[in-house]
Amino acid sequence: MLSEHCRRHRLPFVYVNQVGGNDELVFDGRSMVLDSEGAPIELMDSFAEQVTIVDTMRPGVVKYEPREVIWSVYRALVLGLRDYVRKCGFNRVVLGLSGGIDSAVACCVAVEAVGADNVLGVTMPSEFSSVGSVEDSRLLAANLGIRFEQIAIASVCDSYRQVTKDLLGTAETGVTEENIQARVRGNILMAISNKLGHMVVSTGNKSELAVGYCTLYGDMSGGLAVLADVPKTMVYELARYINRDGEVVPDATVRKPPSAELRPGQRDQDTLPPYDVLDDVLRRWLEEGESVDEIVDSGHQRATVEWIVQAVKSNEYKRRQAVPGIRVTGKAFGTGRRFPIAAKY
């Protein structure tokens, strides 16, 4: 488009873009100067501030080589988190490390954004946490060179159950007891933030946020949700990108079945459709604007599509209370997609 303007008017074109994060939005820069024939004289960096002097009368010789999408997503997340942290007056961040892929990728982004010395990773095992969740978190922290702490939460959760047993009873562990664990972890991270001055980075992904597979005042607590617009399948792509030159995200973290580990033997896929199915339906419905019938015609099961769509609609109340998230897709939750909470779907 810019080249066509140059050729039509027989003039060089100076194209200047903003760089940096403004809450959910990330401006990617990539300013450029084209000659009167539309050929690039100068292509400046993406996702980085840059100053240069350009002779607009020099013929263009620069060749444009597009970057892969996952590179752009990663750089946008790093820049968005870095600017958000600094503009909000913080220097350091803290996040919970579960041994899972989401917290691992979020931690890598944080280290790139603010430096390893300014990142604190905290693992908070409960009675249902696997040994691997702690050890994989410890290995990730060692690979990244960040401070790592372990705080066991079983006794705190027991205290919750004891003080509420007369009112809530002592029935078999269910969603209420699972959410208590998530909220204990959220409270601990916020206490660290208050006492030590670290901003809490929330680690939930877009797929979970879409269908409400997250806990209000628990894993949704924080200052910024770095992966809130990143579907689960893309989280795996980011992990592979991060590991392109060697293992940073532990291989066991990438290979293990996703689990919140809030009850014995829990797996995400016990409750949710497979993530490749969930993410494709969400993309078609949220970003492409396809109807349920159109999504079914593409090959998805009607019952699955209807469940996903209904789950998105009925969890607006959670998303309205979520912390801001960095936008990297065509349609992010939040200011770009506003729906009423109190609606009879």
N, C-alpha and C positions, 0 to 999 in steps of 0.2 A: 504494500500500500504506500509506504513512504517512498520507495523507489519510483513508483508511478508518479507521485507528486513532483519529484525532482525532474523527471524526464519531461513532464507536461510543461512545467514552468521554466525549465533549463536553469535551475538554481540549486545550489547546495542546500541541504536540510540539516538543521541542528535540532536534535530531539532530546529533551532533558527530562528525566524522570526522578521522582522522589525515591529515597532509599530509607528503609527503616520500618519498625513496627509501631503501629498505633492501636493499642488494645488488640482486637481480633484481627485487624487488617495488617498485612505485611506488604510494603511497597518494594518492588524488586529491583529498581534502578534500571540497569542495562541501557543507559543513555548512549546515543550514537550520533555520528556525523556522516552524512552521505554526500557524495559529489553530485554535480549537475547531471550526471548520467545514472544516478541511483546506486552507484557502487559504494560500499562502506569505506570511509576514510579512517574512522575510529569506532571501535565497539568497546564500550566500557564494561566493567564487571557487573555481574548480577549479584544482588544481595550483599553489596559492600559499597561503602562510600569511596569515591575516587575523584581526584582532581587532575586534569590534564590540559595542555595547551594544544590546539588543533589549528593547522593551516587549512582553511576551508577551500582554498584554491588548489590544493594538492589532489591529484587523481586518486580515486579509491583503489586500494589493493588488498584490503583485509578480506579474508575468506570467513564466511559465517559457518560455524560448526555447532549445530544445536546440541544442547545437553540432554541427557535422559531425564525423564520426568521425576524419577525417584531422587536424583541429585537435587533438583529444584525444590522438591518437598522438604528434603532434609535441611537445605540451606535456609528455607523460609522458616522452619521451626526453630532453628538455631537463632536466626536474627530476631524473630518475633519474641522468643523467650528472653534473649539478652536485653533487648530494648525495654521490654515490659518490666523486668527486674530492676534495671537501673533507673528508669523513669519513675518507678514507684518508690525509690529511695532505699532499695536493698542492695547488698553486695553479695549475699550468700543465699543458698537455697537448701532445703531439706526435702527428702521424699522417702516414702516407704518402699522398701524393696521386698517383694514377695517371692522372688525366684522365678517369676513369670516373665513373659516376653514384653508386656506393656511397660512395667516398671523398669525393665532393663533398657529398653529403647529410650524411654523418657530420661533415664539417668545419663545415657550417652549424649543425648541432646543437651542436657544441662551442663555436662562437663565441657562440651564444645562451646557453649554459650558463655559461661562465667568462669571456667577454669576449675581443674580438679581440686585445688586448695579451698575452693568456695562451695563445695558440694558435700553434704552430709547424707549418707544413706543409712536408713534404720530398718532393720528387719524385726518384726514383732510376731514371733510364732505363738500360736495357740495350741491347744491339745490336739487339733486336727491338722496342724501343719506337718508336712513331710520333712524328713531330714534334708532332702534335696533342696527344699525351698530356702533353707538357711544357708546351706553350703554353696548353692548356686549364686545366691546373693553375695556371699562372702567372696567368691571367686570373681564375680563381676566387679566388685569394689576394688579388689586387688588389681585386676586388669586395667581399671581406670585410674587407680592411684588416689581414690577418695577416702575420706574418713568413714569408718563403718562402725555402727553400734548395734547391739542386740538387746531388745527389751521384751521379755516374756510377758504375755498378757493373760495367761490362764487364770491367775489368781484374781486379777481385776474383773474378768468376766464372771468368775464365781461369786464375787462380791455383788455384782449387779443382780445375779440370779437370786442370791440370798435376800437382798433387801426388797425384791419385788415378788417373792414367791407367794406371799399371802394374797396378793392381788392378782398375779398372773398364773399362779399355780406352778407345779413342778412337772408338767407334762414333758413328753419326749421332745428333744431339740427340734425346733422348726425354724421358720423364717425369722421370727422375733429374736431367737437366740443367735441366729447367724448374723443378723444385723447389729446386735450388741457388739459382736467382735469387731465388725467394721467400724462402728462408732467409737469404740475404745481406741482403735488405731488412729482414727481421725483426731480424737482429743489429745492423744500423746503428741502427734505431729504439731498440732496447734500450740500445745504447751511449749514445745521446743522453739517454735516460731516466736512466741511471746517472750520467752526467757533469753534466748540466744540471738534473736534478731534475724533468723533465717526465714525466707519466704517459702511457704509450702507449695510444691509443685504437685498437682493432681495428675494421676497417671492413667485414668480411664480412657477408652477409645470410643470412636463414633458409633460403632456397632452396638456396644453395650448401652451407651447413652440413648440411642434411638429407641430401644425396646425396654428401657428401664431396668436393665441388668446391672444395677448400681445402687448404692445405699446413701440416701440423703443424710447429711451430717456425718458421714463415714468416709468412704473412699471418694466422695464428691467434694470433700472439704479442700480448701487451699486458696492460693492466690491466682494461679493460672493453670488451666488444664491443657497441657502441651499437645496431647493427642486427641483432643475432643472432636476434631474434624478429620481424624485419620481412621478409616475402616480397619478392622482387624486384619484382613488380608494384606493391606498395605503396611501394617505394622511389621509383618513378617518380611515384606520387601525391604523395609528400612533396616531390619536386623541383618539381612543379607548384604545390604549396601555397607553398613557399618563394619561388617566382617570381611569386606572385599580384600583387604591386605593381611588378614590374620584374625584369629579369634579374639574378639572383645566381648561380645555377648556369648556366654558359655553355650557350647553345643547342646548340652542337656536342657538348657532353657528353651532353645529353639525347637527341640524335638519333643518335649513333654506335652501331653494333652493339656490344653488350657483349663485351669480350675481356680475357683475362688478359695478353695480349701476351708470352707466354713462348716462342713459336716464330713463324716467319714466317706471316703471314696467319691467325693463330689467331682463332677466334670461339667464344664460349660455346656457340652452337647447333650447332657441329660435334660436340660431345660430349653436350650436354643436350637434352632436349625443349624446345620453345618455352616461355618462362617462363609464359605464360598457362595452358598445359596443365599444366606442372609444379606451379604454385602451386595450381591447382584440385584436382589429384589429392592433393597434400599436405594441403590443407585438409580434403578429404572423409575422407581416411584417418586423419590425425593428430587433427584437431579434432572432426570429426563422427562418427568411429568407423565409417565405412562399410567394408564388405568389398570385396575386389577385384571380385567379381561385381557388387556394387551400383554401384561406380564405372564399370565397363564398361557396365552398363545405362544409365548417364547419358549415354553417348555417346563415351567415351574408348576408344582402341585397347587391347586386352588386353595386347599385348606392351609397350606403353609403361607401362601401370599396373604390370605385374609388375616391369619394370625399376626403376621408381621405388621401389616397396615394398622390393625386394631391396636397392637402394642405401642406403636409410635404415637397414635392419637391419644391413648389413655395415659401416657407418661409425660404429657406436656407439663404437668405440675412439677415434676422432678427437674426437667430441663430449665424451667423458669427460675429455679433456685440454684442452678449450677454456676460454678465460677466461669469467667470468660475463657474461651478457647480460641486457638489460632486457626484462622480459616485457610484451608489449602485445597478445598474441592469447589465444585460449581455451586453447591448449595449447603451452607453450614447452618447448624441450629443457632438460635440466638436472634440477634438483630436482623439477620437476613431472612428469617422465617418465623413470623409471629402468628400464633394461633391462640385463641382463648383457652384458658384452663377449664373453666366451667362451661362445658359444652356437652350436650347429650348425643354422643356418637352411637 
